[in-house]
């Protein structure tokens, strides 16, 4: 079943989004040490998604999404400068077991599709720079992540598409509009199919978007 994103009223958007962002910030595991042993996700205290996938047909997409910020190495990023490319956004923090589990798959996708027009950007609203950078080094993450301890990027994202779990992966089409969302650990085959569908749409061609019906069973379980 195809889900249509509601267009939120701007007056109510920021408080609700910030509250949700703070809730995600407060949720977490018992350790911030990315090099330490992380126990199973059960009873970790954070809201974990079930991997449910939702896609939106081109006519139903909301956007373009505007997010700016600075990564842990001091580099500035602005999604508006990536129009014309497909963008993958991934929320994470170092002590989150599913974030660690999916990191190699995200790294592989970022590398495999870079030459085809895929940009990948992490968003971390919890970790200090040292913790985040240790995670990136340990898992050989090739793409940058925003230092979002202010919650501003998450609030902006939350105002357009619900991100009710960590990790959440959001894919933007070449016009910067939200085209797909995965709540929780993303399956490699699902991720690659979503990326390839969006890359195949072609620059400036929103009429040949991904077939949302292919994801209908998963989409029905999305929150």
C-alpha angles and dihedrals in degrees: 000000000000114000121210119212114235116231105236124222108253094223092062096033104082100047093046093045094048091048090053091047091053090049090055090047092053093048114085153117127282097261138045094198107112092191095054128089111276116207124222119296094249113113093001091133099236129108108255122194125226097231093260113165128213125185130187126212115236094260091053099048121117123214160348092251115219118203128157130178149126126269126224091267093054097258119144121230132191121179090209088070090058097060108136092039130086110248128207117198120192127186115210149141131204101251094048108110097207089048089056092045095054097040096091091051092049090048091051093049092048090053098040096051102033093101091051095058106274120143121191125199128175123211118207117182098171116044132081115234096261094053094046094047092049089054091049093050095044094050096035094238106187098193131069127254128209117243094230103168087135089063092228097126093045090048091053092048092045090053091062105032128011113253099188098161142043116262103036122167120204124187123204124200123231090277092056094253124139107260104162143007133194118195111210131346110006121221112234094230092050092048094050092047092052093047093047093049092053094044089051092057089076130219111304093003110111095156096080099055128157117293102257091192089069089067098039097115092053094040092058089063095050119113 
